[in-house]
Amino acid sequence: MLPRLWIVTSALLFLASCILCTNPGLKVRVTQKALDYGRRVGVGVLQQKLREMRIPNMRGKVRVKIIGRIKYSVRSIRIYKLGLPQSTLKFSAGRGIQLSITNGYIGVKGDFTVRKFFFRTSGSFEVSVSQLSISQTIGMTRDSTGRPALRSVACSASIGRVRVKFTKRKRWLYNLFRKFLEKPIRKALTKQICPKISSALRGLEKNLKTMKISFKINPFAEVDYSLVNQIKISKNGMDLDFKGQFYRVGQRKNPPFKPPPISLPSKSTRMLYLGISDFLANSAGFVYYEAGVLQMKITDKMIPSISPVRLNTKSFSAIVPRLKKLYPNLPMELRLRATRSPVLQAANKNINVQAFGAFDVCAVLPNSTLASLFVLNIQARVSAHVRIVQMKLIGSVQLNSLKLSLGRSNVGPVPVAGLELIMNIAVKFAVLPGVNLKLAKGVPLPNVKKLNFINPDLQVNKNILVIATDVRYRP
């Protein structure tokens, strides 16, 4: 009965965890190649930690053959060499990360004194510790701040052989009580190994706590990269689901759409694979639209000097004749504003953006006030290009097409088709340079202190931008 109950309970818990899962805006997969690199870096740190082990001074009385009872004291015991030549770091499905070390060795030196009545002699010795084995299971989880966290799940250590060698004459005498030193030295070292590993893990945990998961992009927008699900570990990799969503500073209003599922490639030739949903960009568009900042003013100074068409009523009157009579020889301004949130969609090898807005075409009166002439509704299609620079997503856009329709007019009929050239010039040379200037500032990705991407490769799939990269730790 109990086994059946356990199976049913486990199944229900698994289903519940799946139901509660949230689709992330950013998924990161850590591969075995990353663990191999982490092992090479981490073993050096672990060796330094283990070399900090201390063996206390020892003194006592022992009875040895031939001589009888003697007094001894051992002092200044120190580790002078330590090696971990064989180590592995692998994923343990459902448990965490498994560290295994075999054939480690430790070299110890110390000084000693032996007394028997009025006889006294002293010298030094060396201890050779071999066949050191360590097994450490590291659990990965999400802490209360939404950052990755680790903990020691299980640790064991064993020492195969401890050999004491004296380095002075009369070694035959000292060898008589050699075995009395081997046992306490073995015990002292074995007792400290796992605590030292825990100390090294706490250092790594401290580094994880420096991970930036929230970035203020400007006074009104910020991006959140906190973990939204528990970390999942299989035998081939570790998946981390980050929120990857823009918010208005000081507000937590969600957009009227949700992130789609992210599917990462099954490759493992790079250390990290990042899947960035187009939800990240669309949540940014929603925030900017809600904040009312998707607007700008276009004046004649922003139009290239080589353009034969100028932003004045003289140029426009060739298309809208009534301007010549109502507003002769006046400068003009275009007031651009978004009417809906822009929509970005990643497709195979392409990133397309649809933008919806309106141009309020105005004449600038002699007293500097504006007279609204007519309003043009616009629907623009642009293509986006993305690259990685210093752990940031850097973007740029270019215009593909621009559709116009008349919203309203205060100057009579407006032949929209005749305005397409002017509006294309305005968008290409006035609007997009400003947009690209802002996109060039980039959107930071979550990162751990001193960790950098190496040779990142970007690929655009449906709804997802996939980044395959190696990493390097700079101490």
FILOLUM-671489 format. One record per atom (N, C-alpha, C): x, y, z. Coordinates in steps of 0.2 Angstrom, whole numbers, plus 5000, padded with zeros to 4 digits. Example, Ala and Ser with C-alpha at 12.3 -4.5 7.8 and 13.67 -1.06 7.14 Angstrom:
506649725039
506249785039
506649845039
506449895035
506849955036
506450005039
This chain:
500449945000
500050005000
500450065000
501050065004
501450125005
501750144998
502050094995
502350114988
501850144983
501250114983
500750144979
500650214980
500550224987
500450294989
500950344988
501550324988
502150364987
502150384979
502050334975
502050344968
501450394966
500850384969
500350434967
500450504970
500750504976
500950574979
501450604974
501950564972
502550594968
502250624961
501750584958
501450604952
501050664953
500750674958
500350734960
500750794961
501350784964
501750844965
502050864959
502250814955
502550834948
502050874944
501450844944
500950884940
500850954942
500850964949
500651024952
501251074950
501851044950
502451094949
502451114941
502151074937
502151094930
501551144929
501051134933
500451184932
500651254934
501151254940
501351314942
501851344939
502151314934
502751344930
502551404926
502951444925
502851504921
503251514915
503051524910
503451534904
503951594905
504551584904
505051644905
505151684899
505351744900
505551784894
506251764892
506651734896
507351714895
507451654898
507751604894
507951534897
508651524896
509051504901
509751494900
509851424901
510251384897
510451314898
511251314899
511451284904
512151274906
512351204904
512851194900
513051124897
513651094901
513751034899
514351004902
514951034901
515051074895
515651104893
515751164898
515251194901
515251244906
515551214912
515251154914
515451124920
516251104920
516451084914
517151064913
517551134914
517351184912
517751244913
517751264920
517151264923
517051284930
517451234934
517551174933
517951124937
518751154936
518951164930
519651194930
519751254934
519351294934
519351354938
519251344945
518751304947
518651294954
519151244958
519451204954
519851154958
520451194961
520651244957
521251294959
521051324966
520451354966
520151384972
520051334978
519851274976
519751224981
520451204984
520951194980
521651184982
521851234987
521751294986
521951344990
521551344997
520951324997
520551315003
520751265007
520951205004
521151145007
521851155010
522251195007
522951215010
522851255016
522251285018
522151315024
522051275030
521951205029
521851165034
522451165039
522251155046
522751165051
522751095055
523351075057
523351015061
523651035068
523251025073
523451055080
524151025082
524451065086
525051035090
524850975094
525250925095
525150865099
525650855104
525450825109
525950805114
525650745118
526050705121
525750645125
526350595127
526050545130
526550495132
526350425129
526850395126
526650325123
527150275125
526950215125
527450155127
527650125120
528250125119
528550095113
528950035115
529049985111
529449925112
530149945113
530449905117
531249915119
531349975124
531050035122
531250095126
530750105132
530150085131
529650095136
529250155135
529050195141
528650255140
529050315138
528850355133
529250415132
528750465131
528950525132
528550585131
528750615124
528250645120
528350675114
527950735113
528150785109
527750845107
527850855099
527350875096
527350885089
527150955088
527450995084
527251065083
527451085076
527151155075
527351185068
527151135062
526551105063
526351065058
525951105052
526251095046
525951135041
525951095034
525451115030
525351085023
525851125018
526251085015
526751125010
526551105003
526151055002
525951044995
525251004995
524851014990
524250984990
524050974982
523850924980
523650914973
523050874972
522550894967
521950864966
521950844958
522350794956
522550784949
521950754945
521450724949
520950684945
520250714948
519850744944
519250774946
518750774941
518050764943
517550774938
516950814941
516650854937
516050894939
515450874934
514950844936
514450824932
513750834935
513250844930
512550854932
512250784935
511950794940
511550734943
510850754943
510450714939
509750734937
509350734943
508950784944
508550794950
508850804957
509550804957
509950814963
510350884963
510750884958
511150944958
511750934953
512350954956
512950944953
513450904957
513750854954
514150804958
514850824956
515250834962
515950844961
516350784964
516750754960
517150694963
517850704962
518250694967
518950694967
519350634969
519750604965
520150544967
520850554966
521250514970
521950514969
522350584971
521950614976
522250674978
522850664983
523250714984
523850704989
523950764993
524250754999
524450815003
525150795006
525550845006
526250845009
526250885016
526450855021
526450895028
527150895031
527350945034
527950955037
527850975044
528250955049
528250975056
528850965060
528850985066
529450975070
529250935076
529650895079
529550855085
530050855090
529850835096
530350825102
530150765106
530650725107
530550665111
530950665118
530650645123
531050645130
530950575133
531450555136
531450495141
531950515146
531650525152
532050545158
532450605156
533150605157
533550665155
533750665148
533550615144
533750615137
533150655133
533450695129
533050735124
533350735117
532850725112
533050735105
532550765101
532650805096
532150835092
532350835085
531950845080
532050845073
531450865069
531350845063
530850865059
530550805055
529950805053
529650755049
529250775043
529150725039
528650745033
528150685033
527550705031
526950665031
526750665023
526650605021
526450595014
525750565014
525250605012
524550585012
524350565005
524050505004
523950494997
523250454996
523050444990
522350414989
521750454992
521850524992
521350564995
520750564990
520150554992
519550554988
518950594992
518650634987
518150684990
517550674985
516950674988
516250674984
515850724987
515650774983
515250824985
514650834981
514050834983
513450854979
513250924981
513150964975
512951034976
512251044974
511851064978
511151074976
511051144973
510651154968
510451214965
509751234966
509651294968
508951314969
508851394968
508251424969
508151494969
508051524975
508451574977
508351604983
507751654984
507651684989
507051734990
507151794986
507751814983
507751874979
507651854972
507551794970
507551774963
508151754960
508751754964
509351734961
509551664961
509951634957
510151564958
510551554965
510451504968
510851494974
511051414975
511551404978
511751334979
511851314986
511851254988
511951224994
512351164994
512651145000
512951075000
512451025002
512350974998
511850924999
512150865003
512750845001
513050795004
513850795003
514250775007
514950775007
515250725010
515750685007
516150635011
516850645008
517350625013
518050625011
518350565014
518850535011
519250485014
519950485012
520450465016
521150465015
521350395015
521650375009
521950305009
522550285013
523050325013
523650315016
523950375019
524250365025
524650415028
525250385030
525850415028
526450395029
526950445032
527150435038
527650485042
528350465040
528750505039
529450495037
529850545041
530350525045
530750565049
531450585045
531650645046
532150675042
532850685046
532950645050
533550655054
533850585056
534450585059
534750525061
534350495067
534450435069
534050395074
533350385072
533250385065
532550375063
532350305065
532750265067
532550195070
532150205076
532450255080
532150275086
531450305085
531350355081
530750395080
530250345076
530450305072
529950265069
529650215074
529850205080
529550165085
528850195087
528750265086
528150295088
527850325082
528050315076
527750345070
527050325070
526750265071
526050255070
525650295075
525950325080
525550365085
525350435082
525750455077
525650515073
525150505067
525150455064
524750445058
524050445059
523850415064
523050415066
522850485067
523150525072
522850595073
522850635067
523450635063
523450675057
522950655052
522850595051
522250575046
521650595049
521450595055
520850615058
520750695057
521350725059
521250805058
521150825051
521450795046
521350815039
520650795037
520450735038
519850705036
519250755039
519350775045
518750815048
518750875045
519250905042
519250975040
519050985032
519050925029
519050935021
518350955019
517750925022
517150945020
516951015022
517151035028
517051105030
517351155025
517951135023
518351185019
518051185012
517751135010
517351135003
516751175004
516351175010
515851215011
515951285011
516551305014
516851375014
516951395007
517251355002
517351374995
516651384992
516151344994
515451344991
515151414993
515251434999
514951495002
515251554998
515951544996
516251604992
515851604985
515751544982
515351544976
514651574977
514351554982
513651574984
513651654984
514151684988
514251754989
514351784982
514651754977
514751784970
514051784967
513651724968
513051724964
512551774967
512651794973
512251854976
512351924973
512951924969
513051984966
512751994959
512451934957
512151934950
511651984950
511652024944
511252084943
510652054940
510052054943
509452034940
508852084939
509052144940
508652204939
509052264936
508852294931
509152354928
508752404926
508852464929
508452524927
508752554920
508352554915
508552564908
508552644908
508052674910
507952744910
507552764916
507352834916
506952854922
506252824922
505952784917
505352764917
505252684915
505852654914
505852584912
506352544915
506252484917
506652434920
506552364918
507052324918
506952254916
507152204922
506652154923
506752114928
506952044925
507552014928
507751944926
507751904932
507251904937
507251864942
507051794940
507251744943
507051674942
506251664943
505951634938
505251624939
505051554941
505451504940
505351434941
505951404945
505851344948
506451314951
506951294946
507551284947
508051264942
507951194941
508051174934
507951104932
508651074930
508751014933
509450984931
509250914928
509550904923
509550834920
510250814919
510350754917
511050724916
511450764911
511150804907
511450834901
511550914902
511150944907
511251014908
510751044913
510851104914
510451144919
510051204916
509451204917
508951254914
508751304919
508851374918
508651424922
508151464919
507551474922
507051514918
506951584922
507151634918
507151704921
506551744918
506251794922
505651824920
505751864913
506351904912
506451934906
505851974904
505652024908
505152074907
505252144909
505052194904
505052264906
504452284910
504652324915
504052354919
504152434919
503652464920
503652544922
504052554929
504452594929
504852604936
504252624941
504252584946
503852594952
503152564951
503052524945
502452494944
502552424942
502052384943
502052314941
501452284936
501352324931
500752314927
501052264922
500652214921
500852164916
500552184909
500852164903
500552174897
499952134896
499552144891
498952104889
499152044885
499752014885
499951954882
500551924886
500651864885
501051814889
501651794885
502151774888
502751744884
502551674882
502851664876
502751594873
503251544876
503151484875
503651434878
504351444874
504851434877
505551434874
505851364873
506051344867
506351284866
507051294864
507551274868
508251284866
508451224862
508951234858
509251174854
509551124858
509651064856
509951014860
510651004860
510951054856
511751054856
512051064862
512651044863
513051054869
513751074867
513951104862
514551124860
514851184863
514351224865
514551294869
514351284876
514651334880
514451324887
513751344889
513551404886
512851424888
512451434881
511851424882
511351434877
510751474880
510651534877
510151584880
509551584875
508951574877
508351584872
508051654875
508051704871
507651764873
507051774869
506451774872
505851774869
505751844866
505351844861
505151914858
504651954863
504451914868
504051944874
504451994877
505151994878
505552044881
505452104878
505552104871
505552174867
504852194867
504352154867
503652174866
503352204873
503652174879
503452204885
503852274886
504352284883
504752354883
504252404879
504052384873
503552424869
502952444873
502652394876
502052404880
502252464886
502752454889
502952504894
503052574891
503452574886
503552644883
502952674880
502452634878
501852664875
501452684881
501352644886
500952664892
501252724895
501952734895
502252794898
502152854894
501952844888
501852904883
502452934880
502952894880
503652924877
503752904870
503252864867
503452854860
503152904856
503452964856
503253024852
503853064851
503853104845
504353154844
504153204839
504553254839
504453314835
504953314829
504653324823
505153324817
505053394814
505653424813
505653494810
506153494804
506153544800
506453544794
507253534795
507453554800
508253544802
508453474802
507953424803
508053354803
508053324796
507853364791
507753334784
508453344781
508753294777
509353314774
509353374769
509853404769
509953474765
509853454758
510053394756
509953374749
509253364746
508853354751
508153334749
507753394746
507453384740
507153444737
506453464740
506253414744
505553434748
505753454755
505453514757
505653544763
504953534768
505053544774
504453544779
504253614779
503853634774
503553704774
502953704769
502553744770
501853744766
501953754759
502553784757
502653794750
502753734747
503153684750
503253614747
502653574747
502253584752
501653534753
501053564749
501053624747
500553654743
500453624736
501053594734
501053564728
500553504728
500453474734
500053414735
499353434738
499353484743
498753504746
498753584744
498353594738
498353664736
498053714741
497653704745
497353754750
497853774755
498453744756
498953774760
499153834758
499253844751
499553904748
499153964750
498453954751
497954004752
497954014760
497853964763
497753974771
498353984775
498953954773
499553964777
500153964772
500154024769
500654034764
501354044767
501854004764
502554014766
502754014773
502453964777
502553944784
502953884785
503353884790
503753824792
503253774794
503453704794
502953654797
503353614802
502953574806
503153524810
502753464810
503053404810
502753344811
502753314818
502153304821
502153274828
501953204827
502453164829
502353084828
502153054835
501653014835
501552984841
501252914840
501452864845
501152794844
500452794846
500052754842
499352744843
499252674846
499752634846
499752564849
500452544851
500452494855
501152464856
501452434850
502152444849
502452414843
502452334844
502452294839
502452224840
503052194836
503452164840
504052134837
503952054836
504152024831
504051954830
504751924827
504951884830
505551844828
505351784823
505651784817
505451734813
506151704811
506151644807
506751614805
507251664801
507751684804
508351724802
508151804801
507551814803
507251884803
506951914809
507051974811
506652004816
506252064813
505552054813
505152104810
504752144816
504652214815
504352254820
503752294816
503152294819
502652334816
502552384821
502452444818
502352504822
501752544820
501352564825
500752604823
500752674826
500552724822
500652784825
500252834820
500352894822
499952954818
500453014818
500453044812
500753104811
500253164811
500353204816
499953274816
500353324812
500153344806
500553384802
500253454804
500753494806
500553564808
500953624805
500653674804
500953734802
501153774808
501853804808
502053854813
501853924812
501453954815
501154014814
501754074816
501654134814
502154184816
502254194824
501754184827
501754184835
502054124838
502254074834
502554014836
502053954838
501453974838
500953924840
500853874833
500553824835
500453774829
499653774827
499653764820
498953754818
498953684815
498453644817
498453574814
498153574807
498553544803
498253544796
497953474794
498253424795
497853354795
498253304798
497953244799
498253194803
498353134798
498853104798
499053044794
499152984799
498752934798
498852874802
499352834798
499852804802
500352764798
500452694801
500652644797
500852584799
501552564796
502052564800
502752544797
502952474799
503252454794
503652384795
504352394795
504752374800
505452384800
505752314802
506352314800
506752254801
507252274807
507352224811
507852234817
508452194817
509052214819
509652174819
509852184826
510152124829
510352124836
511052094836
511452124841
512152094842
512252104849
512752064852
512952064859
513652104859
513652154864
514152194865
514252204873
514752174876
514852184883
514252164887
513952104886
513452074890
512752114889
512752154883
512152194882
511852174875
511152174874
510852164868
510852234865
511152244859
511252304855
510852294849
510352344848
509952334842
509952394837
509752384831
509652434826
509052414822
508752464818
508152454814
508252494808
507852464802
507852504796
507152494793
506952544790
506252544787
506152494781
505652454781
505452414775
504852444771
504352464775
503752494771
503452544776
503052584773
502652634777
501952644773
501452624777
500752634774
500452694777
500152734773
499752794776
499052794774
498652824779
497952834778
497752904781
497252934779
497053004781
496652994788
496853024793
496453024799
495853074799
496153134798
495653194798
496053254794
495653304792
495953354788
495553424790
495953474791
495653544792
495853584786
496153554780
496253594774
495953564768
495453524769
495153494763
495453434761
495353404755
495553344753
496353344753
496553284755
497353274756
497453204752
497753214746
497953154742
498553114746
498353064749
498853024754
499453004749
499352974744
499852944739
500352994738
500253054737
500753104735
501153124741
500953104747
501353114753
501853064755
501853004752
502252944754
502952964754
503152994748
503953004748
504153054754
503753104755
503953154761
503953114767
503453074769
503453034775
503952984776
504152954770
504752904770
505352934772
505452994769
506053034770
506053054778
505553074780
505453094787
505653044792
505352984790
505452924795
506252894794
506452894788
507152864787
507652914790
507652974789
508153024791
508053064798
507453054800
507253094807
507053044812
506652994811
506352954816
506852904818
507052864813
507452804814
508152814817
508552874815
509152884818
509052894826
508552924828
508452934835
508252874839
507852824835
507752764838
508352724839
508752724833
509352684834
509852704839
509852774840
510352804845
510152774852
509452764853
509252734860
509352664860
509252624854
509452554854
510152534855
510552584853
511352574854
511552574861
511152604865
511352594873
511252524875
510852484872
510752414874
510352404880
510152334880
509852304886
510252254889
510452264896
510952224899
510552154900
510952104900
510752034901
510952014908
510651974912
510851954918
511551924918
511951944923
512651924923
512951914930
513451874931
513751864937
514451904937
514651934942
515251974942
515851934940
516251974935
516851944933
516751894927
516151874925
515951824920
515751864914
516151844908
516051874902
515851824896
515451844891
515351804885
515951804881
516151744878
516651744873
516351714867
516451754861
516251734854
515551714854
515051754856
514351734856
514151734849
513651684848
513451674841
512651684841
512351724837
511651734837
511251704832
510651674833
510251644828
509551664830
509151684824
508451704825
508051644823
507651614828
507151564827
506451594828
505951554827
505251584828
505151604835
504951664836
504851694843
505451694847
506051674845
506551664850
507251694846
507651724850
508351744848
508751694852
509151654849
509551604853
510251634852
510551634858
511351654859
511651594861
512151564857
512651514860
513351544861
513551534867
514151574869
514551524874
515251544874
515651514879
515751574884
516051564890
516151614895
516851614898
517051664901
517751664904
517651704910
517951674915
517951704922
518651744923
518551814925
519151854926
519251864933
519651834937
519751844944
519951914945
